[in-house]
């Protein structure tokens, strides 16, 4: 029984990869652009997540949680006199807020088109 479920999970993953080749290609191009421009690993990961949020939809609420996390830790870092890290966290919070808003707009438009 356990072997059978592992086989089914593997088949589901393989079919997912086969059906999403173009989406994965977009994310890979985004990662390569980040490497080309010399971004650090966190910036590359956030950019790849941004691309994935558009092509392979991630709900906007899941993008808002990291924004709240980074936003909540910014004042804590400021009180600890870690100004540089607090600034980075604030920037990451704005990145995730922007992604959540963009994704939210897409979700609203999709809901309106489904109603008509």
C-alpha positions in Angstrom: 0.0 0.0 0.0 2.8 2.4 0.9 4.7 1.6 -2.2 1.6 2.2 -4.3 1.1 5.7 -2.7 4.8 6.6 -3.4 4.3 5.6 -7.0 1.2 7.7 -7.4 3.0 10.7 -5.8 5.9 10.3 -8.2 3.5 10.0 -11.2 1.7 13.1 -10.0 4.9 15.1 -9.7 6.1 13.9 -13.1 2.8 14.8 -14.8 3.0 18.2 -13.0 6.5 18.9 -14.3 5.5 17.8 -17.9 2.5 20.0 -17.9 4.3 23.1 -16.5 7.4 23.1 -18.6 6.8 26.6 -20.0 6.1 27.9 -16.5 9.3 26.4 -15.2 11.2 27.8 -18.1 10.0 31.3 -17.2 11.1 30.9 -13.6 14.5 29.5 -14.8 14.9 32.5 -17.1 14.1 34.8 -14.1 16.8 33.0 -11.9 19.3 33.3 -14.7 18.5 37.1 -15.1 19.1 37.5 -11.3 22.5 35.7 -11.6 23.4 37.9 -14.7 22.6 41.1 -12.8 24.5 39.9 -9.7 21.6 39.8 -7.3 22.0 37.9 -4.0 20.2 34.6 -3.4 17.3 36.2 -1.5 16.6 38.7 -4.3 16.8 35.9 -6.9 14.4 33.7 -4.8 11.9 36.6 -4.4 12.0 37.4 -8.1 11.5 33.7 -9.0 8.6 33.6 -6.6 7.2 36.7 -8.2 7.3 35.1 -11.6 5.8 31.9 -10.3 3.0 33.9 -8.6 2.0 35.2 -12.0 2.4 32.0 -14.2 1.5 29.3 -11.7 -0.9 31.2 -9.5 -0.2 31.6 -5.9 -3.1 33.1 -4.0 -2.5 36.6 -2.8 -3.1 35.7 0.8 -0.1 33.4 0.8 2.0 36.3 -0.5 0.7 38.7 2.2 2.0 36.5 5.0 5.7 37.0 4.3 5.0 40.7 3.9 3.5 40.8 7.4 6.5 38.8 8.8 9.1 41.1 7.3 7.1 44.2 8.3 6.7 43.0 11.9 10.4 42.3 12.3 11.5 45.6 10.9 10.9 47.6 14.1 12.4 44.8 16.2 15.6 45.0 14.2 15.6 48.8 14.5 15.4 48.6 18.3 18.4 46.2 18.1 20.4 48.8 16.1 20.5 46.6 13.1 19.6 49.3 10.7 20.9 47.7 7.5 19.1 44.4 8.1 15.9 46.4 9.1 16.1 48.2 5.8 16.5 45.0 3.9 13.5 43.5 5.7 11.4 46.6 4.9 12.3 46.3 1.2 11.4 42.6 1.2 8.1 43.5 2.9 7.3 45.9 0.1 8.2 43.3 -2.5 5.8 40.9 -1.0 3.1 43.5 -0.6 3.5 44.5 -4.3 3.2 40.8 -5.3 0.1 40.3 -3.1 -1.6 43.4 -4.7 -0.7 42.3 -8.2 -1.9 38.8 -7.6 -5.1 40.2 -5.9 -5.9 42.3 -8.9 -5.5 39.3 -11.1 -7.8 37.2 -8.9 -10.5 39.9 -8.9 -10.3 40.1 -12.7 -10.6 36.4 -13.0 -13.6 36.3 -10.7 -15.3 39.1 -12.7 -14.7 37.2 -16.0 -16.1 34.0 -14.4 -19.3 35.8 -13.3 -20.1 37.0 -16.8 
